[in-house]
């Protein structure tokens, strides 16, 4: 049996690439890449010449059986996404599940993922949180937000720049404009920024300043239950 490695790649700064991740990519028989062009730039920077296979949400169901066959034949396969840890709002879960079913060893390397630095730097409680990733684009979006209205833990969302203002507006409608939050963008990149305040204040900021880059939204949980918890403590 081979080994399936899930290899985190930098969300911005290439210095976040670990020595172990570089070694695994050099030693792998095959690299599954969400976008071979993006991964090609990374590999070229670190002078890694290795076989790549495109593996993304549109072809993973057709690709996974072939990959598992190669793993069962003894090959080492490394999975990378465009940035961050595979499987966290990126392809990686399906091949991991099928490899586990086939009895193949699966190893996930520690490394970059966008929501951890955003959560820790937000100034909001990070001892207990729930990761929501991307909200549904259309169907089920309002329903999902309504279901989170009573959530007391800090919530973590991913969002694209062209939907950010819409999402913040929906946050104000669902959770209230006075709910505390932080919006972090371009983590570990040149224009990294973290905007903290109430939902209304953050919405006002990004209504005036055009959103650019990739965003992580950190939203505080429902305040009433947190006050009760603090009183009991």
C-alpha positions in Angstrom: 0.0 0.0 0.0 1.1 3.5 -0.7 0.4 6.6 1.4 -2.0 9.5 0.7 -0.6 12.8 2.0 -2.7 15.9 2.4 -0.2 18.8 2.0 -1.1 22.4 3.1 0.3 25.1 0.9 0.7 28.8 1.8 -2.4 31.0 1.7 -0.1 33.9 0.8 3.5 34.1 2.0 5.6 31.3 0.5 7.7 31.3 3.7 4.8 29.5 5.3 5.7 26.3 3.4 7.1 23.8 5.8 10.3 21.7 5.2 8.3 18.5 5.6 5.7 19.6 3.0 8.5 20.3 0.5 10.1 16.9 1.2 6.8 15.1 0.6 6.1 16.9 -2.6 9.6 16.0 -3.9 9.2 12.4 -2.9 5.6 11.8 -4.1 5.0 9.7 -7.2 2.0 11.9 -8.0 0.7 15.3 -6.9 -3.0 15.9 -7.1 -3.5 19.6 -7.8 -6.7 21.7 -7.6 -5.2 23.8 -10.4 -2.0 22.6 -12.0 -1.1 26.1 -13.1 -1.2 27.5 -9.6 0.6 24.5 -8.2 3.1 24.6 -11.0 4.1 28.1 -9.9 4.6 26.9 -6.4 6.7 23.9 -7.5 8.8 25.9 -9.8 9.6 28.4 -7.0 10.9 25.5 -4.9 12.5 23.8 -7.8 10.3 20.7 -7.6 9.8 18.7 -10.7 7.1 16.1 -10.3 4.2 14.6 -12.0 0.9 16.4 -11.5 -2.7 15.4 -12.1 -5.6 17.9 -12.1 -8.0 17.1 -9.2 -10.9 19.5 -8.6 -14.6 19.6 -7.7 -15.6 19.1 -11.3 -13.6 15.9 -11.9 -12.9 14.4 -8.5 -15.6 11.7 -8.8 -14.1 10.5 -12.1 -10.5 10.7 -10.9 -10.7 9.2 -7.4 -10.9 5.5 -8.4 -7.8 5.8 -10.5 -5.9 7.5 -7.7 -6.9 4.8 -5.2 -5.7 2.1 -7.6 -2.3 3.8 -7.7 -2.2 4.1 -4.0 -3.1 0.4 -3.6 -0.3 -0.4 -6.1 2.2 1.2 -3.6 2.5 4.7 -4.9 2.8 7.8 -2.8 0.2 10.5 -3.7 0.2 14.1 -2.3 -2.9 16.3 -2.5 -2.7 20.1 -2.6 -5.2 22.8 -3.1 -4.6 26.2 -4.5 -4.0 27.5 -1.0 -4.4 26.2 2.5 -5.2 22.7 3.7 -7.0 20.3 1.3 -10.5 19.3 2.4 -11.1 22.7 4.1 -13.5 24.3 1.6 -11.3 22.7 -1.1 -11.1 19.3 -2.8 -9.6 16.5 -0.7 -12.4 14.9 1.3 -13.6 12.4 -1.4 -10.1 10.9 -2.1 -9.4 10.8 1.6 -12.7 8.9 2.3 -12.1 6.4 -0.5 -8.5 5.9 0.5 -9.6 5.1 4.1 -12.2 2.7 2.8 -9.5 0.9 0.8 -7.2 0.6 3.8 -4.7 3.1 2.6 -2.8 5.2 5.2 -3.8 8.8 5.1 -1.5 11.5 6.6 -2.4 15.2 6.9 0.5 17.5 7.4 0.1 20.4 9.8 0.3 23.7 8.0 -1.5 26.8 6.6 -5.2 27.3 6.7 -6.8 30.7 6.4 -9.3 30.6 9.2 -7.0 29.8 12.1 -4.9 33.1 12.0 -8.1 35.0 11.3 -9.9 33.5 14.3 -7.0 33.9 16.7 -6.3 37.5 15.6 -10.0 38.5 15.7 -10.1 39.3 19.4 -13.2 37.2 19.7 -13.4 34.0 21.8 -11.6 31.1 20.1 -11.8 28.4 22.7 -15.1 27.2 21.2 -16.1 27.9 17.6 -17.9 26.4 14.6 -16.6 26.5 11.1 -19.2 27.2 8.4 -17.0 27.8 5.4 -18.8 29.2 2.4 -22.6 29.8 2.8 -24.8 28.4 0.0 -24.8 30.9 -2.9 -28.5 30.9 -3.5 -30.8 28.1 -2.3 -30.7 27.5 1.4 -28.6 30.6 2.3 -31.3 32.3 4.4 -32.3 29.1 6.0 -28.7 28.3 7.0 -28.2 31.8 8.5 -31.5 31.5 10.4 -30.4 28.2 11.9 -27.3 29.9 13.2 -29.1 32.8 14.9 -29.1 30.9 18.3 -25.4 29.8 18.0 -23.4 30.8 21.0 -20.0 29.9 19.8 -17.9 32.1 17.6 -18.6 31.4 13.9 -16.2 31.3 11.0 -17.2 31.9 7.4 -15.4 32.2 4.1 -16.6 34.7 1.5 -15.6 36.1 -1.9 -15.2 39.9 -2.5 -18.2 40.2 -4.8 -20.6 38.7 -2.2 -19.1 40.2 0.9 -21.4 43.3 1.3 -24.5 41.1 0.6 -23.4 38.7 3.3 -22.7 41.4 5.8 -26.1 42.9 5.1 -27.7 39.5 5.8 -25.7 39.2 9.0 -27.1 42.5 10.1 -30.7 41.3 9.3 -30.2 37.9 11.0 -27.9 38.5 13.9 -28.3 42.3 14.5 -26.1 45.2 13.6 -24.6 45.4 17.0 -23.1 41.8 16.9 -19.3 41.9 17.2 -17.2 40.6 14.4 -13.9 40.7 12.5 -13.3 40.5 8.8 -9.8 39.5 7.7 -8.6 39.6 4.1 -5.5 38.6 2.2 -4.0 36.8 5.2 -0.2 36.7 5.2 -0.1 38.7 1.9 1.2 42.3 1.4 -2.3 43.9 1.8 -3.3 41.8 4.8 -6.1 43.6 6.8 -8.3 42.8 9.8 -11.4 45.1 10.3 -12.9 44.7 13.7 -16.2 46.2 15.1 -19.9 45.6 15.0 -21.6 44.1 12.0 -23.0 47.5 11.2 -19.5 49.2 11.4 -17.8 46.5 9.3 -20.6 46.7 6.7 -20.2 50.5 6.6 -16.5 50.1 6.0 -16.8 47.7 3.1 -19.7 49.6 1.6 -17.3 52.6 1.4 -14.2 50.6 0.4 -14.5 48.2 -2.4 -13.8 44.6 -1.1 -10.8 43.0 -2.7 -9.1 39.7 -2.0 -10.2 36.6 -0.1 -12.1 37.0 3.1 -12.5 35.2 6.4 -15.5 36.4 8.5 -15.4 35.8 12.3 -18.7 36.4 14.0 -19.4 36.4 17.7 -22.0 34.0 19.1 -25.3 35.1 20.7 -24.6 37.4 23.6 -27.5 36.4 25.9 -26.4 32.9 26.5 -22.8 34.0 26.9 -23.9 36.4 29.7 -25.7 33.6 31.4 -22.6 31.4 31.1 -20.4 34.1 32.6 -22.8 34.6 35.5 -22.8 30.9 36.3 -19.0 30.9 36.2 
